[in-house]
């Protein structure tokens, strides 16, 4: 069994982008992160390449297990995300109700190395992202999985998320 303390989130670096691209190209990841095709894959790469510029409201991480890079995750302040235009996402309808900065954060994650799938790591990643968001003073965490992504939805529900609507799962945190 993998222990929570064995999973470490470190900021994504330029040197990690080729590996992230490799993970995006894996069928079991591509179908969920790029359902609208290559334009969406390009948008992911644009996001990580410009993470310190126009996407600085998003924080990207590489997931490590015993010094091995096994996955990726991020959180984004939904106050800034709601005005964001991206093919296949209607962030305004998802997050138009977000009242202020540092209130609601969207999370996302993937396990890029197949041998680490179905080992409870997704649940640990969500908990670690939650700890970071609580540390920022956030009040709510959001995730927008495809309704067909039943594995991800089960992981979110097991972490205390509640379904608000299709593709919109939320969890109140930080003393609310």
WOWO-V307393 format. One record per residue. N is the residue number from 1. RES is the residue in one letter. SS is DSSP state (hx for helix, st for strand, lp for the rest). Layout:
n	res	ss
N	RES	SS
N	RES	SS
This chain:
n	res	ss
1	X	lp
2	X	lp
3	X	lp
4	X	hx
5	X	hx
6	X	hx
7	X	st
8	X	st
9	X	st
10	X	st
11	X	st
12	X	lp
13	X	lp
14	X	hx
15	X	hx
16	X	hx
17	X	hx
18	X	hx
19	X	hx
20	X	hx
21	X	hx
22	X	hx
23	X	hx
24	X	hx
25	X	lp
26	X	lp
27	X	hx
28	X	hx
29	X	hx
30	X	hx
31	X	hx
32	X	hx
33	X	hx
34	X	lp
35	X	lp
36	X	lp
37	X	lp
38	X	hx
39	X	hx
40	X	hx
41	X	hx
42	X	hx
43	X	hx
44	X	hx
45	X	hx
46	X	hx
47	X	hx
48	X	hx
49	X	hx
50	X	lp
51	X	lp
52	X	lp
53	X	lp
54	X	lp
55	X	lp
56	X	lp
57	X	lp
58	X	st
59	X	st
60	X	st
61	X	st
62	X	st
63	X	st
64	X	st
65	X	st
66	X	lp
67	X	lp
68	X	st
69	X	st
70	X	st
71	X	st
72	X	st
73	X	st
74	X	st
75	X	st
76	X	st
77	X	st
78	X	hx
79	X	hx
80	X	hx
81	X	hx
82	X	lp
83	X	lp
84	X	lp
85	X	lp
86	X	st
87	X	lp
88	X	lp
89	X	st
90	X	lp
91	X	hx
92	X	hx
93	X	hx
94	X	hx
95	X	hx
96	X	lp
97	X	lp
98	X	lp
99	X	lp
100	X	lp
101	X	lp
102	X	lp
103	X	lp
104	X	st
105	X	st
106	X	st
107	X	st
108	X	st
109	X	st
110	X	st
111	X	st
112	X	lp
113	X	lp
114	X	hx
115	X	hx
116	X	hx
117	X	lp
118	X	lp
119	X	lp
120	X	lp
121	X	hx
122	X	hx
123	X	hx
124	X	hx
125	X	hx
126	X	hx
127	X	hx
128	X	hx
129	X	hx
130	X	hx
131	X	hx
132	X	hx
133	X	hx
134	X	hx
135	X	hx
136	X	hx
137	X	lp
138	X	lp
139	X	lp
140	X	st
141	X	st
142	X	st
143	X	st
144	X	lp
145	X	lp
146	X	lp
147	X	lp
148	X	lp
149	X	lp
150	X	hx
151	X	hx
152	X	hx
153	X	hx
154	X	hx
155	X	hx
156	X	hx
157	X	hx
158	X	hx
159	X	lp
160	X	lp
161	X	lp
162	X	st
163	X	st
164	X	st
165	X	st
166	X	lp
167	X	lp
168	X	st
169	X	st
170	X	st
171	X	st
172	X	st
173	X	lp
174	X	lp
175	X	lp
176	X	lp
